[in-house]
Amino acid sequence: MAAMVNSTKQSMIMSLTKCKTAKAIWSCLKARYVQDSGALLHTLMQQTHVIEQQDMSVDEYY
């Protein structure tokens, strides 16, 4: 649990001090960062659909 808190941004640590378990920390972080947005998901799916390597080498693709 200490490793999770220590690897978190300094500005977030204060909000995690109330969490007593690793599961509670994950729940706090999920509530803060996870976005359940159908529009966002749709946009991301469209963007990933367009990405194609085609006949480029890996270096050219990146």
PyMOL commands that set and color helices and strands:
alter all, ss='L'
color gray80, all
select helices_A, chain A and resi 2-6+10-16+22-33+38-50+58-61
alter helices_A, ss='H'
color red, helices_A
deselect
rebuild
show_as cartoon
